[in-house]
Amino acid sequence: NPAVYENGDVCISILHPPVEDSTGYESAAERWSPVQTPATILLSVISMLSSPNDESPANVDAARMWREDMAAFKKRTRKCVRDSLEA
């Protein structure tokens, strides 16, 4: 997934500390605040899985595959899921 780093960390804006983004991509308002709930976090995860942000990816290779070869992206995703279930 374009929003998942190679080490497995997930890039979800509302989980980031509420400070200004040094890259200017996210405002502090898009980041963590006490009003976040388990429901808003789960909605962010669902959004990340169904419609990943490929404009500012954590995983550049996955973002490129998502944009350029959806069939290969889906095949790779299925393989990753199978492998994780067998582990």
Backbone as JSON Lines, residues from 0, in Angstrom:
{"i":0,"aa":"N","n":[0.84,-1.17,0.0],"ca":[0.0,0.0,0.0],"c":[0.89,1.24,0.0]}
{"i":1,"aa":"P","n":[0.55,2.24,-0.78],"ca":[1.37,3.46,-0.8],"c":[1.51,4.15,0.56]}
{"i":2,"aa":"A","n":[0.6,3.89,1.49],"ca":[0.65,4.54,2.79],"c":[1.35,3.7,3.86]}
{"i":3,"aa":"V","n":[1.98,2.6,3.45],"ca":[2.66,1.74,4.42],"c":[4.16,1.71,4.09]}
{"i":4,"aa":"Y","n":[4.96,2.09,5.07],"ca":[6.41,2.08,4.89],"c":[6.91,0.64,4.79]}
{"i":5,"aa":"E","n":[8.11,0.47,4.27],"ca":[8.71,-0.86,4.12],"c":[8.78,-1.61,5.45]}
{"i":6,"aa":"N","n":[8.95,-0.89,6.55],"ca":[9.05,-1.54,7.87],"c":[7.69,-1.87,8.47]}
{"i":7,"aa":"G","n":[6.6,-1.53,7.77],"ca":[5.26,-1.84,8.24],"c":[4.56,-0.69,8.94]}
{"i":8,"aa":"D","n":[5.27,0.39,9.23],"ca":[4.62,1.56,9.83],"c":[3.6,2.13,8.85]}
{"i":9,"aa":"V","n":[2.5,2.64,9.4],"ca":[1.42,3.17,8.58],"c":[1.44,4.69,8.64]}
{"i":10,"aa":"C","n":[1.25,5.32,7.5],"ca":[1.23,6.78,7.41],"c":[-0.23,7.24,7.32]}
{"i":11,"aa":"I","n":[-0.77,7.63,8.46],"ca":[-2.14,8.16,8.53],"c":[-2.06,9.52,9.21]}
{"i":12,"aa":"S","n":[-2.49,10.55,8.52],"ca":[-2.33,11.93,9.01],"c":[-2.83,12.14,10.41]}
{"i":13,"aa":"I","n":[-4.01,11.62,10.74],"ca":[-4.57,11.92,12.06],"c":[-3.8,11.26,13.2]}
{"i":14,"aa":"L","n":[-2.84,10.4,12.88],"ca":[-2.01,9.81,13.91],"c":[-0.68,10.55,14.09]}
{"i":15,"aa":"H","n":[-0.4,11.51,13.22],"ca":[0.84,12.28,13.32],"c":[0.72,13.32,14.42]}
{"i":16,"aa":"P","n":[1.84,13.68,15.05],"ca":[1.8,14.72,16.09],"c":[1.23,16.03,15.53]}
{"i":17,"aa":"P","n":[0.53,16.81,16.35],"ca":[-0.14,18.03,15.87],"c":[0.8,19.23,15.73]}
{"i":18,"aa":"V","n":[1.81,19.07,14.91],"ca":[2.74,20.17,14.62],"c":[2.72,20.4,13.12]}
{"i":19,"aa":"E","n":[3.22,21.56,12.71],"ca":[3.26,21.84,11.27],"c":[4.2,20.86,10.58]}
{"i":20,"aa":"D","n":[3.79,20.4,9.43],"ca":[4.57,19.46,8.62],"c":[5.71,20.21,7.95]}
{"i":21,"aa":"S","n":[6.92,19.74,8.12],"ca":[8.08,20.41,7.53],"c":[8.03,20.41,6.01]}
{"i":22,"aa":"T","n":[7.3,19.47,5.41],"ca":[7.18,19.43,3.95],"c":[6.04,20.3,3.45]}
{"i":23,"aa":"G","n":[5.18,20.75,4.38],"ca":[4.06,21.59,3.99],"c":[2.88,20.84,3.4]}
{"i":24,"aa":"Y","n":[2.93,19.51,3.46],"ca":[1.85,18.72,2.85],"c":[0.61,18.67,3.73]}
{"i":25,"aa":"E","n":[0.79,18.57,5.04],"ca":[-0.33,18.48,5.97],"c":[-0.33,19.69,6.91]}
{"i":26,"aa":"S","n":[-1.52,20.17,7.22],"ca":[-1.61,21.23,8.23],"c":[-1.76,20.56,9.6]}
{"i":27,"aa":"A","n":[-1.51,21.32,10.65],"ca":[-1.66,20.79,12.0],"c":[-3.1,20.34,12.26]}
{"i":28,"aa":"A","n":[-4.06,20.97,11.61],"ca":[-5.48,20.62,11.78],"c":[-5.79,19.22,11.26]}
{"i":29,"aa":"E","n":[-4.96,18.7,10.36],"ca":[-5.19,17.37,9.8],"c":[-4.54,16.27,10.65]}
{"i":30,"aa":"R","n":[-3.87,16.67,11.69],"ca":[-3.11,15.73,12.5],"c":[-3.82,15.41,13.81]}
{"i":31,"aa":"W","n":[-3.16,14.66,14.67],"ca":[-3.76,14.2,15.92],"c":[-4.34,15.34,16.74]}
{"i":32,"aa":"S","n":[-5.5,15.09,17.32],"ca":[-6.1,15.99,18.3],"c":[-6.95,15.13,19.24]}
{"i":33,"aa":"P","n":[-7.28,15.66,20.41],"ca":[-8.06,14.88,21.37],"c":[-9.46,14.51,20.89]}
{"i":34,"aa":"V","n":[-9.95,15.14,19.83],"ca":[-11.3,14.8,19.34],"c":[-11.31,13.52,18.51]}
{"i":35,"aa":"Q","n":[-10.14,12.99,18.16],"ca":[-10.1,11.74,17.4],"c":[-10.64,10.61,18.27]}
{"i":36,"aa":"T","n":[-11.38,9.73,17.64],"ca":[-11.97,8.6,18.35],"c":[-11.56,7.31,17.64]}
{"i":37,"aa":"P","n":[-11.8,6.18,18.26],"ca":[-11.54,4.93,17.54],"c":[-12.27,4.88,16.2]}
{"i":38,"aa":"A","n":[-13.47,5.45,16.15],"ca":[-14.23,5.45,14.89],"c":[-13.54,6.28,13.81]}
{"i":39,"aa":"T","n":[-13.01,7.47,14.16],"ca":[-12.35,8.29,13.14],"c":[-11.04,7.64,12.69]}
{"i":40,"aa":"I","n":[-10.37,6.98,13.61],"ca":[-9.13,6.28,13.24],"c":[-9.43,5.11,12.32]}
{"i":41,"aa":"L","n":[-10.46,4.33,12.64],"ca":[-10.84,3.21,11.77],"c":[-11.3,3.69,10.4]}
{"i":42,"aa":"L","n":[-12.02,4.81,10.35],"ca":[-12.42,5.37,9.06],"c":[-11.19,5.77,8.24]}
{"i":43,"aa":"S","n":[-10.17,6.29,8.9],"ca":[-8.93,6.65,8.2],"c":[-8.23,5.41,7.65]}
{"i":44,"aa":"V","n":[-8.24,4.33,8.42],"ca":[-7.63,3.08,7.95],"c":[-8.4,2.55,6.75]}
{"i":45,"aa":"I","n":[-9.73,2.55,6.83],"ca":[-10.55,2.09,5.7],"c":[-10.28,2.95,4.47]}
{"i":46,"aa":"S","n":[-10.21,4.25,4.66],"ca":[-9.92,5.15,3.55],"c":[-8.55,4.87,2.95]}
{"i":47,"aa":"M","n":[-7.55,4.64,3.81],"ca":[-6.2,4.34,3.34],"c":[-6.18,3.07,2.49]}
{"i":48,"aa":"L","n":[-6.96,2.08,2.9],"ca":[-6.97,0.81,2.17],"c":[-7.75,0.89,0.87]}
{"i":49,"aa":"S","n":[-8.85,1.63,0.88],"ca":[-9.7,1.67,-0.31],"c":[-9.26,2.73,-1.31]}
{"i":50,"aa":"S","n":[-8.62,3.77,-0.84],"ca":[-8.24,4.87,-1.72],"c":[-6.94,5.5,-1.23]}
{"i":51,"aa":"P","n":[-5.83,4.79,-1.38],"ca":[-4.56,5.3,-0.84],"c":[-4.11,6.59,-1.52]}
{"i":52,"aa":"N","n":[-3.43,7.42,-0.75],"ca":[-2.89,8.67,-1.27],"c":[-1.56,8.38,-1.96]}
{"i":53,"aa":"D","n":[-1.56,8.42,-3.27],"ca":[-0.32,8.13,-4.0],"c":[0.44,9.4,-4.35]}
{"i":54,"aa":"E","n":[-0.03,10.55,-3.89],"ca":[0.65,11.82,-4.17],"c":[1.77,12.1,-3.17]}
{"i":55,"aa":"S","n":[1.67,11.56,-1.99],"ca":[2.68,11.73,-0.95],"c":[2.9,10.38,-0.28]}
{"i":56,"aa":"P","n":[3.44,9.42,-1.03],"ca":[3.48,8.05,-0.53],"c":[4.59,7.78,0.48]}
{"i":57,"aa":"A","n":[4.3,6.85,1.38],"ca":[5.32,6.31,2.26],"c":[6.1,5.24,1.5]}
{"i":58,"aa":"N","n":[5.44,4.58,0.56],"ca":[6.04,3.52,-0.25],"c":[5.93,3.93,-1.72]}
{"i":59,"aa":"V","n":[7.0,4.48,-2.24],"ca":[7.0,5.03,-3.6],"c":[6.74,3.94,-4.64]}
{"i":60,"aa":"D","n":[7.33,2.76,-4.46],"ca":[7.13,1.68,-5.43],"c":[5.67,1.25,-5.49]}
{"i":61,"aa":"A","n":[5.04,1.14,-4.33],"ca":[3.62,0.76,-4.29],"c":[2.76,1.83,-4.94]}
{"i":62,"aa":"A","n":[3.09,3.09,-4.7],"ca":[2.32,4.19,-5.3],"c":[2.44,4.17,-6.82]}
{"i":63,"aa":"R","n":[3.64,3.91,-7.31],"ca":[3.85,3.85,-8.76],"c":[3.05,2.7,-9.36]}
{"i":64,"aa":"M","n":[3.09,1.54,-8.71],"ca":[2.35,0.39,-9.2],"c":[0.85,0.67,-9.15]}
{"i":65,"aa":"W","n":[0.37,1.31,-8.08],"ca":[-1.05,1.67,-7.93],"c":[-1.51,2.53,-9.12]}
{"i":66,"aa":"R","n":[-0.67,3.51,-9.5],"ca":[-1.02,4.42,-10.59],"c":[-0.88,3.78,-11.96]}
{"i":67,"aa":"E","n":[0.17,2.98,-12.16],"ca":[0.53,2.54,-13.5],"c":[0.11,1.13,-13.86]}
{"i":68,"aa":"D","n":[-0.1,0.26,-12.88],"ca":[-0.42,-1.14,-13.2],"c":[-1.28,-1.74,-12.09]}
{"i":69,"aa":"M","n":[-2.57,-1.4,-12.1],"ca":[-3.47,-1.83,-11.04],"c":[-3.55,-3.35,-10.95]}
{"i":70,"aa":"A","n":[-3.52,-4.04,-12.08],"ca":[-3.58,-5.51,-12.05],"c":[-2.38,-6.08,-11.28]}
{"i":71,"aa":"A","n":[-1.2,-5.56,-11.53],"ca":[-0.01,-6.02,-10.81],"c":[-0.09,-5.64,-9.33]}
{"i":72,"aa":"F","n":[-0.64,-4.46,-9.05],"ca":[-0.81,-4.03,-7.65],"c":[-1.71,-5.01,-6.91]}
{"i":73,"aa":"K","n":[-2.84,-5.36,-7.51],"ca":[-3.77,-6.29,-6.86],"c":[-3.15,-7.68,-6.7]}
{"i":74,"aa":"K","n":[-2.4,-8.12,-7.7],"ca":[-1.73,-9.42,-7.61],"c":[-0.73,-9.43,-6.47]}
{"i":75,"aa":"R","n":[0.05,-8.37,-6.38],"ca":[1.06,-8.24,-5.31],"c":[0.38,-8.19,-3.94]}
{"i":76,"aa":"T","n":[-0.73,-7.47,-3.86],"ca":[-1.47,-7.36,-2.6],"c":[-1.98,-8.72,-2.16]}
{"i":77,"aa":"R","n":[-2.56,-9.47,-3.09],"ca":[-3.05,-10.82,-2.75],"c":[-1.92,-11.7,-2.25]}
{"i":78,"aa":"K","n":[-0.75,-11.62,-2.9],"ca":[0.39,-12.42,-2.48],"c":[0.84,-12.03,-1.07]}
{"i":79,"aa":"C","n":[0.89,-10.75,-0.8],"ca":[1.29,-10.29,0.54],"c":[0.32,-10.79,1.61]}
{"i":80,"aa":"V","n":[-0.97,-10.76,1.3],"ca":[-1.97,-11.25,2.26],"c":[-1.8,-12.74,2.47]}
{"i":81,"aa":"R","n":[-1.65,-13.5,1.38],"ca":[-1.44,-14.96,1.51],"c":[-0.21,-15.26,2.34]}
{"i":82,"aa":"D","n":[0.89,-14.58,2.04],"ca":[2.14,-14.8,2.77],"c":[1.97,-14.49,4.26]}
{"i":83,"aa":"S","n":[1.24,-13.42,4.58],"ca":[1.07,-13.06,5.99],"c":[0.19,-14.07,6.72]}
{"i":84,"aa":"L","n":[-0.76,-14.67,6.01],"ca":[-1.62,-15.67,6.63],"c":[-0.87,-16.98,6.89]}
{"i":85,"aa":"E","n":[0.13,-17.26,6.08],"ca":[0.91,-18.49,6.22],"c":[2.01,-18.36,7.27]}
{"i":86,"aa":"A","n":[2.36,-17.14,7.6],"ca":[3.47,-16.91,8.55],"c":[3.09,-17.23,9.97]}
